Structure formats: structure tokens, C-alpha cells
């Protein structure tokens, strides 16, 4: 099982890669926050809502006959909100500024959610591509 410091380190890495990410959380299936990296002091119920949204996305994908959902991205008035599965028992929640590069956000969020899932499950995470 990952430590909060390991999970927070991954959130910090993600925010360094995508500057427009203003908040990132790792939550368990029940929406309890396991780690956070959030700008400012604003507190909100993002953890529980992330778990709820991913459950709804799973049901939607299954109803469409498309298998298991892995991510949910919502464009809102003031930016983007994303939820990504992180292994079988956790999720990554992200909040961005409106001008976020969505392609870069999706790429880095998928990488981070894979690493977070591996950390939580106690397995070695995927290695960075080190080819010259």
C-alpha cells in the first residue's frame, strides 16, 4: 500500500507536467481522500463526488455495451473536471483552469492514474521510457 507522501509526490509530478491543473486528489472507492495537491485553501466535496461520478460512468459505459469506463472529463464554465480510475480501488480527481491543454491533461492523467493504481496495489509502477 502506498504512503500519502508517495501519492502526493505523483500528484505534484502531474501538476508540474500540466501547469493548468489547479487541484488533484487521490480518493478511494468511497470518496475518502488519500492524498491531495490543491491550490489555495478552498475545501469542497470533490472526493465523494468523484467516486459517485465514476460509478455513474461505469453504469453508462456498461449500458452502452462498451465495457468498463476508465475516465470521465467534464468541461465546465470555469475549467475542466476529470476523474480517472487508478487501479481497482481508487481514483484520480483533477480540476483545471479553463485554458488547460486537454490533450496533455488526458495523457498525463492516464499516466498518473496508472502509477497511482500500482502504488496503491503495491506493485511496481510502469517505468519511464528511457530510450535516447
JODA-V817212 format. One record per pair of residues at least 12 apart in sequence whose ideal C-beta (glycine too) atoms are under 6 Angstrom apart, sorted by the first residue. I is the first residue (numbers start at 1). J is the second residue. D is the distance in Angstrom with one decimal. If there is no record, write none. Layout:
((I:J:D) (I:J:D))
//
This chain:
((1:122:5.9) (2:119:3.6) (2:120:5.2) (4:35:5.1) (6:119:5.4) (7:26:4.9) (7:34:5.8) (7:35:3.5) (8:35:4.6) (8:37:6.0) (10:112:5.6) (10:115:5.4) (10:116:5.6) (11:24:4.3) (11:37:3.8) (12:37:5.5) (14:108:5.6) (14:112:4.4) (15:37:5.8) (17:108:4.7) (18:104:5.6) (18:105:5.3) (18:108:5.2) (20:96:4.8) (20:97:4.3) (20:100:3.8) (21:94:5.7) (21:96:5.3) (22:39:4.8) (22:95:5.3) (22:97:5.9) (23:38:4.1) (23:95:4.0) (24:37:4.8) (24:94:5.4) (25:46:5.9) (25:47:5.9) (25:93:4.4) (26:90:5.9) (26:116:5.7) (27:47:4.3) (27:50:5.3) (27:51:6.0) (27:91:5.3) (28:90:5.5) (29:89:5.5) (31:47:4.4) (31:48:3.3) (31:51:3.8) (33:47:4.5) (46:93:5.4) (50:83:4.8) (50:91:5.4) (50:93:4.0) (53:72:5.6) (53:83:5.2) (54:83:5.1) (54:91:5.4) (57:69:4.0) (57:72:4.5) (70:85:5.1) (71:84:4.6) (79:96:4.7) (79:97:5.1) (79:98:4.7) (80:96:4.4) (80:100:5.4) (81:95:5.6) (82:94:4.2) (82:109:5.9) (84:109:5.1) (84:113:3.9) (86:113:4.4) (86:116:4.0) (86:117:4.3) (87:117:2.8) (87:120:5.2) (87:121:5.1) (90:120:5.1) (92:112:6.0) (92:113:4.5) (92:116:5.8) (94:109:5.9) (114:126:5.9))
//
